[in-house]
Amino acid sequence: MIYLSLFIISFLAATILPFSSELTLASLMATASYDNLLLLAVASLGNILGSVVNWILGFYSRNLSTKRWFPFNDKQIEKSSKWFNKFGRWSLLFAWVPIIGDPLTLAAGLFKVKFIEFLILVTIGKVSRYLVIFYLLS
């Protein structure tokens, strides 16, 4: 059950919702009651899939940004779009960065970044961040 909770928190943390998957992962690893590699894999998978949802929102819902339920506001999209235009696809390595990272994955969808490129770059960035936590606590 704890792994499912970590997955959900990590997934939601990849959206605009204020969840801290890093803190959750670190505290679970610190207890030494769970398999740390499995915790790393579950957190990574949840967070990556949350970013995939953002990419899909961007890719398919360009006209939905005016809807109340849309998870990103115009200011966040504009800031992430500028970052994305300045640094291109490589900026997706920083999809884990608070505030700009989640809208950055949405911008990748808006700009029609190829899904496989998106997935590879986001995975590298997000897993690297969790690996730092993993090695600091191991």
Secondary structure in CASP SS format (residue, H / E / C, confidence):
PFRMAT SS
TARGET T0000
AUTHOR 0000-0000-0000
METHOD secondary structure of the structure
MODEL  1
M C 1.00
I H 1.00
Y H 1.00
L H 1.00
S H 1.00
L H 1.00
F H 1.00
I H 1.00
I H 1.00
S H 1.00
F H 1.00
L H 1.00
A H 1.00
A C 1.00
T C 1.00
I C 1.00
L C 1.00
P C 1.00
F C 1.00
S C 1.00
S H 1.00
E H 1.00
L H 1.00
T H 1.00
L H 1.00
A H 1.00
S H 1.00
L H 1.00
M H 1.00
A H 1.00
T H 1.00
A C 1.00
S C 1.00
Y C 1.00
D C 1.00
N H 1.00
L H 1.00
L H 1.00
L H 1.00
L H 1.00
A H 1.00
V H 1.00
A H 1.00
S H 1.00
L H 1.00
G H 1.00
N H 1.00
I H 1.00
L H 1.00
G H 1.00
S H 1.00
V H 1.00
V H 1.00
N H 1.00
W H 1.00
I H 1.00
L H 1.00
G H 1.00
F H 1.00
Y H 1.00
S C 1.00
R H 1.00
N H 1.00
L H 1.00
S C 1.00
T C 1.00
K C 1.00
R C 1.00
W C 1.00
F C 1.00
P C 1.00
F C 1.00
N C 1.00
D H 1.00
K H 1.00
Q H 1.00
I H 1.00
E H 1.00
K H 1.00
S H 1.00
S H 1.00
K H 1.00
W H 1.00
F H 1.00
N H 1.00
K H 1.00
F H 1.00
G H 1.00
R H 1.00
W H 1.00
S H 1.00
L H 1.00
L H 1.00
F H 1.00
A C 1.00
W C 1.00
V C 1.00
P C 1.00
I C 1.00
I C 1.00
G H 1.00
D H 1.00
P H 1.00
L H 1.00
T H 1.00
L H 1.00
A H 1.00
A H 1.00
G H 1.00
L H 1.00
F C 1.00
K C 1.00
V C 1.00
K C 1.00
F H 1.00
I H 1.00
E H 1.00
F H 1.00
L H 1.00
I H 1.00
L H 1.00
V H 1.00
T H 1.00
I H 1.00
G H 1.00
K H 1.00
V H 1.00
S H 1.00
R H 1.00
Y H 1.00
L H 1.00
V H 1.00
I H 1.00
F H 1.00
Y H 1.00
L H 1.00
L H 1.00
S C 1.00
END
